[in-house]
Amino acid sequence: MNRRTVGIATLAAFWMICLSAAAEPPRLSPELRLSLHDAIQAAVDNNVNVRLLKERIAAAQSAADTSRGALLPNLAGYMNGRNQTVNLAAFGLPADRLGGLGLTRSVTDPFDVYDARATLVQNVFSLSLIQRWRAAKTGIDVAHFEAEVAKRDVMTTVGLLYVEALRGDEAVKARRADIDLSQQLLKLAQDRKAAGVATGLDVTREEVQLENNRQRLLMAQNEQESARLNLIRALGISFDVRLVLTDELKFVDVTSQSADVALSVAHENRAELKAQAQREKLASLNLSSITSERLPSLALNGDYGWIGLKPDEALATRSVGLMLSVPIFDGGQREGRISETRSRVRQESIRMKDVSDQVTLEVRNALLTLESSTQQVTVAQKGLDLSLKELQFARDRFAAGLATNIEVTNAQTSVARARDNLIEALFRLNASRINLARAKGEIETLF
């Protein structure tokens, strides 16, 4: 086979591969249909912060188990076999007395010692250890409430991102509606020009309006995809998923409530307040634990085992005793730690006031925004109805030859602005519902 034949065969094989590749259908991204409720649940299960705080709960539980272990019996055992010599003079037996014992020198001959023994240490009373254990158990409660705070924050964030993605969808729909309207009005201008009752300027105006709307559609589509990416990131799922939102951005009637009632519910339900209360308790218990180190503590020590020169000659021995520890002076270290911990108690008290004020601020802001956004929806809907009516009047006047299409293009702009106002008002309404539920500590009941 010559080179030309080989080249032709290679080229043919290349074209066959290209044709077969072109014949294969394009791979589509997997589709995921999500309601707002499903998105919230997925975020709670997959969010990194929630998972990390669950690990903090496990760590706090382990710390509490460690503190409790200091109050329980501590058992240990050991076996020891050694060969040794002893300098008797070091134990008060001088050389001139060794002769009476039949010894010629102070250092003994080598001998074996075998010892097998179990030891027991039990703290009978230590108020410091008891308070330390109580503080560790309170640390578990703090970790639980912090995890609950993170969970609710994630639910709120995902809810707002979902609503924002819905706003992006509605903006794309609005821009497409604007394009459809521009195309209809462009055809009307072209027909009127063909009939000799309109000018090329009228047609050009509509062409400009159409291109402007197409550009706004591209911008809306970009914002739509960006909002979806943010939602996917918060959900912790693959970016290759094609997300389809099954809910709609719509008006939801919300029962009005007074600030006093909302604040009462918030102070009862907010996990931040409960977590801060536990932090105050934790600081107080840590202070009590360190302060209790000034008090005496009592511990039981004992051991039991067998000891002898040979394993088969070992005899049982034991010792049991109580040890009373009385702290006297440690160079001021304890007093320094007490002062430091007392300052932490005061800091947590200050933070409690700050957290309470923050909850009050969030509730009042959410109520104000909800009331304002509800009114905005009503005004925006009325504005859209009036702008559509204005457009119809301008369209009829242009069709009847009573005016140029300047009135039409102005009315188009008013319709587009009214659509945007309604979308923004609906977004603010739904976002304020989520923020109010979060401020009152009722985010779980909203979805």
C-alpha positions in Angstrom: 0.0 0.0 0.0 1.5 3.3 -1.0 1.5 6.6 1.0 -1.3 8.0 -1.0 -3.6 5.1 -0.2 -2.6 5.3 3.4 -3.4 9.0 3.5 -6.8 8.5 1.9 -7.6 5.7 4.4 -6.5 7.9 7.3 -8.6 10.8 6.1 -11.6 8.5 5.6 -11.2 7.1 9.1 -11.0 10.7 10.5 -14.2 11.7 8.7 -16.0 8.6 10.0 -15.0 9.5 13.6 -16.2 13.1 13.1 -19.5 11.9 11.6 -20.1 9.4 14.4 -19.3 12.0 17.0 -21.7 14.4 15.3 -24.4 11.8 15.2 -24.2 11.3 19.0 -26.9 13.4 20.8 -25.4 16.1 23.1 -25.2 15.2 26.8 -27.8 17.1 28.8 -27.1 18.2 32.4 -29.3 16.4 34.9 -32.4 18.3 35.9 -33.4 18.9 39.5 -36.8 20.2 40.2 -37.0 22.0 43.6 -39.8 23.6 45.6 -38.8 26.1 48.2 -39.5 23.5 50.9 -37.3 21.0 49.1 -34.5 23.5 48.8 -34.6 24.3 52.5 -34.4 20.6 53.5 -31.5 20.0 51.0 -29.6 23.0 52.5 -30.0 21.8 56.1 -28.8 18.3 55.1 -25.8 19.4 53.0 -24.7 22.8 54.2 -21.1 22.9 55.5 -21.7 25.1 58.5 -24.5 23.0 59.8 -22.4 19.8 59.4 -19.4 21.5 61.2 -21.6 22.6 64.1 -22.9 19.1 64.5 -19.3 18.0 64.9 -18.9 20.7 67.6 -21.8 19.1 69.5 -20.0 15.7 69.4 -16.8 17.4 70.6 -18.6 19.1 73.5 -20.2 15.8 74.5 -16.7 14.2 74.5 -15.4 17.1 76.7 -18.3 16.5 79.2 -17.5 12.8 79.3 -13.8 13.6 80.1 -14.9 15.9 82.9 -17.2 13.3 84.3 -14.4 10.7 84.2 -12.5 12.8 86.8 -15.3 12.1 89.3 -15.4 8.3 88.6 -13.1 5.7 90.0 -9.8 5.5 88.1 -8.4 1.9 88.0 -5.0 0.9 86.7 -2.8 -2.1 86.9 0.8 -3.0 86.3 3.3 -5.9 86.4 6.9 -5.4 87.2 9.9 -7.8 87.2 13.3 -6.4 87.8 16.8 -7.4 88.9 18.5 -4.9 91.2 21.0 -4.2 93.9 20.6 -1.9 96.9 23.0 0.4 98.8 22.1 -0.3 102.4 24.1 2.6 103.7 21.6 4.9 101.9 18.9 3.5 104.1 20.7 4.2 107.4 22.7 1.0 107.7 26.4 2.1 108.1 29.3 -0.3 107.3 30.1 -1.1 110.9 26.7 -2.6 111.5 26.6 -4.8 108.4 28.9 -7.4 110.0 26.2 -8.2 112.6 23.9 -9.0 109.7 26.4 -11.2 108.0 27.1 -8.7 105.3 30.6 -7.6 104.2 29.7 -4.6 102.1 27.0 -1.9 101.8 25.8 -2.9 98.3 23.9 -6.1 98.2 24.2 -8.9 95.7 21.9 -8.8 92.8 18.4 -10.1 93.4 15.0 -10.3 91.6 11.8 -8.6 92.5 8.4 -9.4 91.0 5.4 -7.1 91.6 1.9 -7.3 90.2 -0.5 -4.6 91.5 -3.8 -2.9 90.8 -4.3 0.8 91.9 -7.5 2.8 92.6 -7.9 6.5 92.8 -11.3 7.9 93.7 -12.1 11.6 94.2 -14.4 11.6 97.3 -15.1 15.3 97.3 -13.9 18.1 95.0 -16.3 20.9 94.4 -14.1 22.2 91.6 -14.3 19.0 89.6 -18.1 18.9 90.1 -18.5 22.5 88.8 -16.2 21.7 85.9 -18.4 18.8 84.9 -21.5 21.0 85.1 -19.8 23.6 83.0 -18.9 20.9 80.4 -22.6 19.8 80.3 -23.6 23.4 79.7 -21.1 23.5 76.9 -23.2 20.8 75.1 -26.3 23.0 75.4 -24.3 25.9 74.0 -23.2 23.8 71.0 -26.8 22.6 70.4 -28.2 26.1 70.3 -25.3 27.4 68.1 -26.1 24.6 65.7 -29.8 25.6 65.8 -28.8 29.2 65.0 -26.7 28.0 62.1 -29.5 25.8 60.8 -32.0 28.7 60.9 -29.5 31.1 59.2 -29.0 28.6 56.4 -32.8 28.1 56.0 -33.2 31.9 55.8 -30.3 32.3 53.4 -31.5 29.6 51.1 -35.1 30.9 51.2 -33.9 34.4 50.2 -31.7 33.0 47.4 -34.7 30.9 46.2 -36.9 34.0 46.1 -34.1 35.9 44.4 -33.9 33.2 41.7 -37.7 33.4 41.3 -37.3 37.2 40.8 -34.7 36.4 38.1 -37.2 34.1 36.4 -39.9 36.7 36.5 -37.6 39.4 35.1 -36.8 37.1 32.1 -40.5 36.6 31.5 -41.1 40.3 31.7 -38.3 41.0 29.2 -39.8 38.4 26.8 -43.2 40.0 27.1 -41.6 43.4 26.3 -40.0 41.9 23.2 -43.3 40.4 22.1 -45.0 43.7 22.6 -42.2 45.5 20.6 -42.5 43.1 17.8 -46.3 43.7 17.6 -45.8 47.5 17.7 -43.0 47.3 15.1 -45.3 45.4 12.8 -48.0 48.0 13.4 -45.6 50.8 12.5 -44.5 49.0 9.4 -48.1 48.4 8.3 -48.9 52.1 8.9 -45.9 53.1 6.9 -46.9 50.9 4.1 -50.3 52.5 4.2 -48.7 55.9 3.9 -49.9 57.2 7.3 -46.6 56.7 9.2 -43.0 57.6 8.6 -39.7 55.7 8.6 -38.9 57.5 11.9 -41.9 55.7 13.5 -40.5 52.4 12.4 -37.0 53.2 13.5 -38.2 54.1 17.0 -39.8 50.7 17.4 -36.7 49.0 16.0 -34.6 50.8 18.6 -37.1 49.9 21.3 -37.0 46.2 20.2 -33.2 46.1 20.3 -33.2 47.7 23.7 -35.6 45.1 25.0 -33.4 42.3 23.6 -30.4 43.7 25.4 -32.4 43.9 28.6 -33.4 40.3 28.1 -29.7 39.3 27.8 -29.0 41.1 31.1 -32.0 39.5 32.8 -30.9 36.0 31.6 -27.4 36.6 33.0 -28.8 37.7 36.4 -31.1 34.7 36.3 -28.2 32.3 35.9 -26.1 34.1 38.5 -29.0 33.7 41.0 -29.2 30.0 40.3 -25.5 29.6 40.8 -25.7 31.3 44.2 -28.6 29.0 45.2 -26.7 25.9 44.0 -23.7 26.9 46.1 -25.9 27.4 49.2 -27.5 24.0 48.6 -24.1 22.3 48.3 -25.0 20.4 45.2 -23.2 20.0 41.9 -23.0 23.1 39.6 -23.7 20.8 36.6 -27.3 20.3 37.8 -29.9 22.2 35.8 -32.1 23.7 38.5 -35.8 24.1 37.8 -37.8 26.0 40.4 -41.3 24.8 40.9 -42.7 27.7 43.0 -43.7 31.1 41.8 -43.1 34.6 42.9 -46.6 35.6 44.0 -48.5 37.7 46.5 -49.1 36.0 49.9 -51.5 37.6 52.3 -49.9 38.0 55.8 -51.9 38.5 58.9 -50.8 41.8 60.5 -49.5 41.7 64.1 -48.3 44.2 66.6 -44.7 44.7 67.5 -45.2 43.7 71.1 -46.7 40.3 70.1 -43.9 39.6 67.6 -41.2 40.6 70.1 -42.8 38.3 72.7 -42.7 35.4 70.3 -39.1 36.2 69.3 -37.8 36.4 72.9 -39.3 33.0 73.5 -38.1 31.3 70.3 -34.9 32.8 69.2 -32.0 30.3 69.5 -29.5 33.2 69.8 -31.0 34.3 73.1 -31.0 30.7 74.4 -27.4 30.2 73.3 -26.3 33.4 75.0 -28.1 32.5 78.2 -26.2 29.2 78.2 -22.9 31.0 77.6 -23.6 33.2 80.6 -24.3 30.0 82.6 -21.1 28.4 81.3 -19.0 31.4 82.3 -20.5 31.4 85.8 -19.8 27.7 86.2 -16.3 28.1 85.1 -15.8 30.9 87.6 -17.3 28.7 90.3 -15.0 25.8 89.4 -11.9 27.9 89.7 -13.1 29.6 92.9 -13.8 26.2 94.4 -10.1 25.3 94.0 -9.6 27.3 97.2 -11.5 24.6 99.1 -9.9 21.3 100.4 -10.5 18.2 98.4 -10.6 14.5 99.5 -9.4 11.5 97.5 -9.2 7.8 98.2 -6.0 6.0 97.1 -5.5 2.2 97.3 -3.6 -0.6 95.8 -3.6 -4.4 96.0 -1.1 -6.9 94.5 1.5 -9.6 94.9 5.2 -9.0 95.4 8.2 -11.3 96.0 11.7 -12.4 95.0 10.2 -15.1 92.8 6.8 -15.3 91.1 5.8 -18.5 93.0 6.9 -16.9 96.3 5.0 -13.6 95.9 2.7 -12.6 98.8 -0.3 -10.4 98.7 0.1 -6.8 100.0 -2.2 -3.8 100.0 -2.5 -0.2 101.0 -5.5 2.0 101.5 -5.5 5.7 102.5 -7.3 9.0 102.3 -5.6 12.1 101.0 -6.8 15.6 102.0 -5.4 18.3 99.8 -5.5 21.9 101.2 -4.5 24.7 98.8 -2.4 27.3 100.6 -0.5 29.4 98.1 0.3 29.1 94.4 1.9 32.4 93.7 -1.3 34.1 92.8 -2.1 32.0 89.7 -5.5 31.0 91.0 -6.5 34.5 91.8 -5.4 35.6 88.3 -7.6 33.0 86.7 -10.5 34.0 88.9 -10.2 37.6 87.8 -10.0 36.6 84.2 -13.0 34.3 84.4 -15.0 36.9 86.3 -14.3 39.4 83.5 -15.7 36.8 81.0 -18.9 36.5 83.0 -19.3 40.3 82.7 -18.6 40.1 79.0 -21.3 37.5 78.4 -23.7 39.7 80.4 -22.9 42.6 78.1 -23.3 40.4 75.0 -26.7 39.2 76.3 -28.0 42.8 76.2 -26.5 43.3 72.7 -28.2 40.1 71.4 -31.5 41.1 72.9 -31.3 44.5 71.3 -30.4 42.9 67.9 -33.4 40.6 68.1 -35.6 43.6 68.8 -34.1 45.5 65.9 -34.6 42.6 63.5 -38.2 42.1 64.5 -39.1 45.8 64.1 -37.3 46.2 60.8 -39.0 43.0 59.4 -42.4 44.3 60.5 -41.8 47.7 58.8 -40.5 46.1 55.6 -43.4 43.6 55.5 -46.0 46.4 55.9 -44.3 48.6 53.3 -43.8 45.8 50.8 -47.5 44.8 51.1 -48.5 48.3 50.2 -46.0 48.4 47.4 -47.5 45.3 45.8 -50.9 46.9 45.7 -49.5 50.2 44.2 -47.3 48.3 41.7 -50.2 46.2 40.5 -52.4 49.3 40.0 -49.5 51.0 38.2 -49.1 48.1 35.8 -52.9 48.1 35.1 -52.8 51.8 34.4 -49.6 51.6 32.2 -51.3 48.8 30.1 -54.3 51.0 29.7 -52.1 53.9 28.7 -50.4 51.7 26.1 -53.7 50.6 24.7 -54.8 54.3 24.3 -51.5 55.3 22.7 -51.7 52.3 20.4 -55.2 53.1 19.3 -54.3 56.7 18.7 -51.3 55.7 16.6 -53.4 53.2 14.6 -56.0 55.8 14.0 -53.3 58.3 12.7 -54.0 60.8 15.5 -50.5 60.7 16.8 -47.0 59.5 16.1 -45.6 56.5 17.9 -43.7 58.6 20.4 -46.7 58.1 22.7 -46.5 54.4 22.1 -42.8 54.1 22.9 -43.3 56.2 26.0 -46.1 53.9 27.1 -43.9 50.9 26.4 -41.3 52.2 28.7 -44.0 52.8 31.4 -45.2 49.2 31.0 -41.7 47.8 31.3 -41.0 50.0 34.4 -44.4 48.9 35.9 -43.5 45.2 35.4 -40.2 45.7 37.1 -41.9 47.6 40.0 -44.3 44.7 40.5 -41.6 42.1 40.4 -39.5 44.0 42.9 -42.5 44.5 45.2 -43.3 40.8 45.2 -39.7 40.0 45.9 -39.6 42.4 48.8 -42.8 41.0 50.2 -41.7 37.4 50.1 -38.2 38.3 51.4 -39.7 40.3 54.3 -41.9 37.3 55.1 -38.8 35.1 55.4 -37.0 37.8 57.4 -39.9 38.2 59.8 -40.1 34.5 60.4 -36.4 34.4 61.0 -36.6 37.3 63.4 -39.4 35.7 65.4 -37.6 32.3 65.5 -40.4 30.6 63.4 -38.5 30.0 60.2 -39.3 26.2 60.3 -43.1 26.9 60.3 -42.9 29.1 57.2 -41.8 26.4 54.9 
